[in-house]
Amino acid sequence: MLMHPSLFLFYFSLLLSIFLIISANSWFVVWMGLEMNLIFFIPLMLKKNNKYSNESSIKYFLTQAFASVLIINSALLLSKSVVVLENILLAALLLKSGMAPFHQWLPSLVEGLSWNCLMILFILQKISPLLLISFLLKEGATRGMSYMVIIACAAVGSLGGIMSVSLRKIMAYSSISHMSWVLTSMVLSNFSWMSYYLVYCMVLVCALDMFSKSSVFSINQLMLSAMKIRVVLGVSLLSLGGLPPFTGFVPKFMVSVSLLQNELYFIFFVLLGSTFLSLFFYMRIVLVSAMLSSKNMVFNFKVELKETKISLNVMGLIIPSLFFLVL
């Protein structure tokens, strides 16, 4: 399907703003890049013109604008060497990336967006805040706050997903839960969080792309889909949950080993417990879609099976040996 030239401009400008933030050497240029990123993403949210997308775009704009005000004000006063300002700046970046306890806007916003917009929101829109957070965590003043956010993300992401039925909300809480692992790996090393985020994005794209092509938005609709779709989605979701031997297990295993080596046992057990709870609601989706047959259903969705999506998720059998060679 052909893309409208204006949409191509928005996508290109969105990527350009991310590169601007990555290459910035001052907080003012970072703030300008974040504002560009906000302005060019809102038209993509409004591509589906209905009251739900309008409401979501307003929520997103108000939340991101408030975070931008905090960023520019705290960045201007950072030269005063006040510890509180660094924590305020970190809180603003956490609000932009939708991490707990600043996550309230994210689950309510996703219901009005398409799967393609959610793919951008969960992947591209988190790159810039995560990169800036990794810079701030190099300072010792924000380390204590980061541990509290890790525990909050792990608890909220796992418990929120169990209580949700909508697949979009489940994916939102899954994103919050994975942010606890990303933030933990950020505390350990840059290589850890970048490799974790790269694998997470790869697995997430496989799952969201199948949701988009099959137009599935709830567990009930998933039962009406074809068996081929349910197989691919089942593999993608189990990989997203970190179940061995799928690809999503590899970065979690690496982070777990690093946590034990650094004697961060409490954080390790919190993340391990949240992963078990997350696997519970992933397994619930997989088992419900696998056990309930769609032979007697009136409506069935037909989508071709993509072998590449299964192979990307089963590469966890091969990838660990490659990572061990690097380590």
Secondary structure by P-SEA (a helix, b strand, c coil): ccccaaaaaaaaaaaaaaaaaaacccaaaaaaaaaaaaaaaaaaaaccccaaaaaaaaaaaaaaaaaaaaaaaaaaacccccaaaaaaaaaaaaaaaccccccaaaaaaaccccaaaaaaaacccaaaaaaaaaaaaccccaaaaaaaaaaaaaaaaaaaaaacccaaaaaaaaaaaaaaaaaaaaaccaaaaaaaaaaaaaaaaaaaaaaaaaccccaaaaaaccaaaaaaaaaaaaaaacccccaaaaaaaaaaaaaaaacaaaaaaaaaaaaaaaaaaaaaaaaaaaacccccccbbbbbcccaaaaaaaaccccaaaaaaaac
